């Protein structure tokens, strides 16, 4: 038997092992993905940077929280809080302001690997994939790979932020319910944790039971015991993460990070070194505020005096992406994302008009668009029963658990590889989903 045949046989056996270890109840309800015989391999230097990235992002989230409350207190301009509060119910704003020191315990960036380095396109506020990545890390670690975060890093990291409690999953997020059941089974296995998965719409939010919130804030109206939730948070009797802070779930925070009047604030809060690093990682971002500019002013980085000038940009100039900032059923799952180069001229113009009109209730952001670089990843073709190679674009999703302000733990990294014709990288039927591991 040739070396190539032997290798192919080993890879087939690995892929079959991965498939055989799939939990009976699945991990994503009604969803499928392609299985690979190996993780997505990253150089040690990149892994080292990923290990440190969590602390930098925690400082950014903490600074965003501080910026909002300084604006509320009048120590920073009022337009900052007005941006963040646009379209939010008054009672939710009241709850959000009742816990100025509470921050998210899980941070997950979406990282696109480009030909010019990383680009962190956003921070997912209510990230899915925790249970999936735990299962992937466990499965591929048992196959002998050095997965990032170690075999049990995801479950142990989650267990450190909450030793017990409930994971409240909404009907809107029911696709992720099976992976949360998997996560609970792993928590019980590793630390005899008192955890359960519950339906968010029916949970009574008792003070003695911490809650991991797996529902969006725009879905609060569907909760039967919303008032108990609000009361428990305001009275500091109930622990909830992510906290009920819509301003920490707005993509426009990236726009404020790039705001020239706020540069001194960010440099002071992050340190000059970390500010410069994040400017490399965060795409240049603008908030589509329709307020007219003075006649002698332009929007930095775009050099236009009016947003309507974007409508006349050439195809080459339109390496931009338009996104709903947050607090909308279209602000997650790529449903409110419009990639300018892929849109006909008249559709692009219509989307700009819609974005400007929605400013007072649903602000939009504009970002530089970076196409993902192409990487090769092997996968098992279930139709032909063989190992094939996909040359596709990659998104990395590292999961950071904030144990304390001084300890941010990387539990694992989910890699999603999609065909090259897909501009938006996310899990889909023809995507490969694997853990990231340390390679050569």
C-alpha positions in Angstrom: 0.0 0.0 0.0 1.4 3.4 -0.9 2.0 6.2 1.6 -0.8 8.2 0.0 -3.3 5.4 0.4 -2.3 4.8 4.0 -2.8 8.5 4.8 -6.1 8.6 3.1 -7.2 5.5 5.0 -6.2 7.2 8.3 -8.1 10.4 7.4 -11.2 8.4 6.5 -11.0 6.6 9.8 -10.7 9.9 11.7 -13.6 11.4 9.9 -15.8 8.4 10.6 -14.8 8.6 14.2 -15.9 12.2 14.4 -19.2 11.3 12.8 -19.7 8.3 15.2 -19.1 10.5 18.2 -21.8 13.0 17.3 -24.3 13.2 20.3 -27.5 11.3 19.6 -29.5 14.5 20.1 -27.2 16.5 17.8 -25.7 19.8 18.5 -27.6 22.3 16.3 -31.3 21.5 15.7 -31.9 20.9 12.0 -28.4 22.0 11.0 -25.6 20.1 9.3 -22.0 20.8 8.4 -19.0 19.1 6.8 -16.7 17.0 9.0 -12.9 17.2 8.6 -10.3 14.6 9.5 -8.2 17.3 11.2 -8.5 20.6 13.0 -7.7 24.0 11.4 -4.0 24.4 12.1 -2.5 27.7 13.2 1.1 28.6 13.7 2.3 28.8 17.3 2.9 32.6 17.0 -0.7 33.1 16.0 -2.0 30.9 18.8 0.1 33.0 21.2 -1.5 36.2 20.0 -5.0 34.6 20.3 -4.1 33.8 23.9 -3.5 37.4 24.6 -6.3 38.9 22.6 -8.9 38.1 25.2 -7.4 40.5 27.7 -7.2 43.3 25.1 -10.9 42.7 24.1 -11.9 42.7 27.8 -10.3 46.1 28.2 -12.2 47.3 25.1 -15.6 46.1 26.5 -14.8 47.6 29.9 -13.8 50.9 28.3 -17.1 50.9 26.2 -19.0 50.4 29.4 -17.1 53.3 31.1 -17.6 55.6 28.1 -21.4 55.1 28.2 -21.7 55.8 31.9 -19.4 58.9 31.6 -21.8 60.2 29.0 -24.8 59.4 31.2 -23.1 61.4 34.0 -22.3 64.3 31.8 -18.6 63.8 31.9 -18.6 62.9 28.2 -20.8 64.3 25.4 -24.5 63.4 25.5 -24.4 62.2 21.9 -22.6 59.1 23.0 -25.4 57.8 25.2 -27.9 59.0 22.7 -26.3 56.8 20.0 -26.4 53.8 22.4 -29.9 54.4 23.7 -31.6 55.0 20.3 -34.7 52.8 20.0 -34.4 51.1 23.4 -37.4 50.9 25.8 -37.1 53.2 28.8 -37.4 50.4 31.3 -34.5 48.5 29.7 -32.4 51.6 29.8 -33.2 52.0 33.5 -32.2 48.3 34.2 -29.0 48.7 32.1 -27.9 51.8 34.2 -28.6 50.0 37.5 -25.4 47.9 37.3 -22.6 50.2 36.2 -19.9 47.7 37.2 -21.2 44.5 35.7 -19.6 43.3 32.5 -20.1 40.2 30.2 -18.4 37.0 31.3 -18.0 35.6 27.8 -16.4 37.5 24.9 -16.4 36.1 21.4 -15.0 38.0 18.5 -15.6 37.1 14.8 -12.2 37.0 13.1 -11.8 36.9 9.4 -8.4 35.8 8.2 -7.3 38.0 5.2 -4.2 38.3 3.1 -3.3 41.3 5.3 -3.8 39.8 8.7 -6.8 39.5 11.0 -9.9 41.6 10.9 -12.3 41.4 13.9 -15.6 42.3 12.3 -17.6 42.3 15.5 -18.0 41.0 19.0 -20.8 38.5 19.4 -22.8 39.5 22.5 -24.8 36.3 22.9 -22.5 33.8 21.2 -23.6 30.4 20.1 -21.2 27.5 19.6 -20.0 27.1 23.2 -21.3 23.5 23.4 -20.3 22.7 19.8 -16.7 24.0 20.4 -16.5 21.9 23.6 -17.6 18.8 21.7 -15.1 19.5 18.9 -12.2 20.1 21.2 -13.0 16.9 23.1 -13.4 14.8 20.0 -10.3 16.1 18.1 -8.1 16.1 21.3 -9.0 12.4 21.7 -7.8 11.9 18.1 -4.4 13.2 19.2 -4.4 16.9 18.1 -3.2 19.8 20.3 -6.4 21.7 20.2 -6.3 25.3 21.4 -7.8 25.6 24.9 -7.2 21.9 25.6 -9.7 19.1 25.6 -11.9 20.4 28.5 -11.1 24.1 28.2 -14.5 25.2 27.0 -16.5 23.4 29.7 -14.0 24.3 32.5 -13.9 27.9 31.4 -17.7 28.2 31.4 -17.8 26.4 34.8 -15.4 29.0 36.3 -17.6 32.0 35.4 -20.7 30.2 36.9 -20.3 27.2 39.1 -24.1 26.6 38.9 -27.2 28.0 37.4 -29.5 27.8 34.4 -29.0 28.4 30.7 -32.1 30.3 29.6 -32.6 29.6 25.9 -35.3 31.5 24.0 -37.5 30.0 21.3 -35.8 32.4 18.8 -32.5 30.6 19.6 -33.9 27.1 19.9 -31.5 25.9 17.2 -28.8 26.1 19.8 -30.7 24.2 22.6 -29.1 20.8 21.9 -25.5 22.2 22.2 -26.5 23.8 25.5 -27.8 20.4 26.8 -24.5 19.0 25.7 -22.6 21.7 27.7 -24.7 21.0 30.8 -23.9 17.3 30.6 -20.2 18.1 30.4 -20.4 20.5 33.3 -22.0 17.8 35.4 -19.4 15.3 34.3 -16.4 17.5 35.1 -17.5 19.3 38.3 -20.8 17.8 39.4 -22.3 21.2 38.6 -25.9 22.0 39.4 -26.9 23.2 35.9 -30.0 22.9 33.7 -31.3 24.2 30.4 -34.6 26.0 30.5 -37.0 27.8 28.2 -36.4 31.5 28.7 -40.0 32.5 28.0 -41.2 30.5 31.1 -38.3 30.8 33.6 -39.2 32.6 36.8 -35.8 34.2 37.4 -35.5 33.4 41.1 -32.7 35.3 43.0 -30.9 32.3 44.2 -30.3 30.9 40.7 -27.7 32.5 38.4 -28.7 32.8 34.7 -26.7 32.5 31.5 -28.8 34.5 29.1 -29.1 32.9 25.7 -31.8 35.3 24.4 -31.6 38.6 22.7 -32.7 41.8 24.5 -35.2 42.7 21.8 -37.0 39.4 22.8 -37.6 40.5 26.4 -41.3 41.2 25.6 -41.8 37.5 25.1 -40.7 36.6 28.6 -43.6 35.7 31.0 -41.5 36.8 34.0 -39.7 39.8 32.6 -40.6 42.0 35.6 -39.0 39.5 38.0 -35.9 39.5 35.8 -35.8 43.3 35.9 -36.4 43.5 39.6 -33.8 40.9 40.5 -31.2 42.8 38.4 -32.0 46.3 39.8 -32.0 45.0 43.4 -28.7 43.2 42.8 -30.3 39.9 43.8 -29.9 38.1 40.5 -26.7 37.3 38.6 -27.2 37.4 34.8 -24.6 37.2 32.0 -24.5 38.6 29.5 -25.8 41.6 31.5 -29.0 43.4 30.4 -26.9 46.2 28.7 -28.0 46.8 25.2 -25.2 49.4 24.7 -22.7 46.6 25.0 -24.4 44.8 22.2 -24.2 47.6 19.6 -21.7 47.3 16.7 -21.5 51.1 16.8 -19.0 50.8 19.6 -16.5 50.1 16.8 -17.5 53.4 15.2 -16.9 55.2 18.5 -13.5 53.5 18.7 -12.6 55.1 15.4 -14.0 58.5 16.4 -11.3 61.2 16.4 -12.8 63.2 19.3 -12.6 60.0 21.5 -9.1 58.9 20.5 -7.6 60.3 23.8 -10.2 58.4 25.8 -9.4 55.1 24.1 -5.7 55.5 24.3 -5.9 56.2 28.0 -8.3 53.4 28.8 -6.6 50.7 26.7 -3.0 51.8 26.9 -1.3 53.2 23.8 0.0 49.9 22.8 -3.3 48.0 22.9 -5.1 50.9 21.2 -2.6 50.6 18.3 -3.1 46.8 18.2 -6.9 47.1 18.1 -6.7 49.7 15.3 -4.9 47.0 13.3 -7.7 44.4 14.0 -10.9 46.5 14.0 -12.0 47.6 10.5 -12.5 51.3 10.1 -16.1 51.9 11.1 -18.5 54.8 10.8 -21.9 55.4 12.4 -24.4 56.6 9.8 -25.6 59.7 11.5 -27.6 61.9 9.1 -26.9 65.1 11.0 -25.6 67.6 8.4 -21.9 68.5 8.6 -20.5 72.1 8.3 -19.7 73.0 4.7 -15.9 72.8 5.4 -16.0 69.3 7.0 -15.7 65.8 5.7 -16.2 62.3 7.1 -12.7 61.1 8.0 -11.6 58.0 6.0 -14.3 58.4 3.4 -13.7 62.1 2.5 -17.3 62.7 1.8 -19.4 65.7 3.1 -22.7 63.8 2.9 -23.6 60.2 3.2 -25.5 60.4 -0.1 -22.2 60.7 -1.9 -21.6 57.0 -1.1 -24.3 56.2 -3.7 -22.1 57.5 -6.5 -19.0 55.4 -5.4 -17.6 53.2 -8.1 -17.5 49.4 -7.7 -13.9 49.6 -6.7 -14.6 52.4 -4.1 -17.4 50.3 -2.6 -15.3 47.9 -0.6 -17.7 48.5 2.3 -20.3 46.7 4.3 -23.4 48.1 5.9 -24.8 46.6 9.1 -27.6 47.2 11.6 -25.9 48.1 14.8 -28.0 46.1 17.2 -31.3 45.6 19.1 -33.1 44.1 16.1 -34.1 40.7 15.0 -32.1 41.4 11.9 -28.9 42.4 13.8 -27.7 38.8 14.2 -27.2 35.8 11.9 -26.0 38.1 9.0 -29.6 39.1 8.3 -28.9 42.8 8.4 -25.6 42.8 6.5 -25.3 44.4 3.1 -22.0 44.0 1.2 -21.7 46.9 -1.1 -19.6 45.4 -4.0 -22.2 42.6 -4.4 -25.2 45.0 -4.7 -26.5 46.6 -7.9 -26.1 50.4 -7.8 -29.8 51.2 -7.2 -30.1 48.6 -4.3 -27.0 50.0 -2.6 -28.5 53.5 -2.8 -31.8 52.2 -1.4 -30.0 50.6 1.6 -28.2 53.8 2.4 -31.5 55.7 2.4 -33.0 53.0 4.7 -30.0 53.2 7.0 -30.2 57.0 7.3 -34.0 56.9 7.9 -33.6 54.3 10.7 -31.0 56.3 12.6 -33.3 57.4 15.5 -34.5 53.8 16.2 -32.0 51.4 14.7 -28.6 53.0 13.9 -26.5 51.5 11.2 -22.7 51.2 10.8 -20.5 51.2 7.8 -17.3 49.2 7.8 -14.4 48.6 5.5 -15.0 45.2 3.9 -12.1 42.7 3.8 -12.4 39.5 1.8 -11.1 36.4 3.5 -7.9 34.8 2.3 -8.2 31.3 0.9 -7.1 28.3 2.9 -7.2 24.5 2.2 -9.0 22.2 4.5 -9.7 18.5 4.1 -13.3 17.3 4.6 -15.3 14.1 4.3 -17.6 14.0 1.3 -20.6 11.9 2.5 -22.0 11.4 -1.0 -18.8 9.9 -2.4 -17.4 8.5 0.9 -14.0 10.0 0.4 -11.7 12.8 1.7 -11.7 15.9 -0.4 -10.1 19.4 -0.1 -12.0 22.6 0.1 -10.2 25.8 -0.7 -12.3 28.4 1.2 -12.5 31.4 3.4 -12.1 31.1 7.2 -13.7 32.7 10.2 -12.2 32.1 13.7 -14.3 32.4 16.8 -12.2 32.3 20.0 -14.2 32.0 23.2 -12.9 33.9 26.2 -14.2 33.4 29.7 -13.7 36.4 32.0 -12.8 34.8 35.4 -11.7 38.2 36.8 -10.5 41.5 35.5 -7.0 40.0 35.6 -7.8 36.5 34.3 -9.4 36.1 30.8 -9.2 32.4 29.8 -9.2 31.2 26.2 -11.4 28.0 26.2 -11.2 27.1 22.5 -11.4 28.4 18.9 -14.1 27.4 16.4 -13.0 27.6 12.8 -15.6 27.8 10.0 -14.4 27.2 6.4 -16.8 28.1 3.6 -16.6 27.9 -0.2 -14.9 30.9 -1.8 -18.0 32.3 -3.4 -19.5 32.9 0.1 -18.9 36.5 1.1 -20.4 36.1 4.6 -18.6 33.4 6.6 -20.9 31.5 8.9 -22.0 27.9 9.6 -24.0 26.4 6.7 -24.6 23.0 5.1 -21.5 23.3 2.8 -19.2 24.7 5.5 -16.6 22.8 7.4 -16.7 23.3 11.2 -13.6 22.2 13.2 -11.7 23.3 16.3 -8.4 25.3 15.7 -5.3 23.6 16.9 -1.6 24.3 17.1 0.3 23.4 13.9 3.8 23.9 12.6 
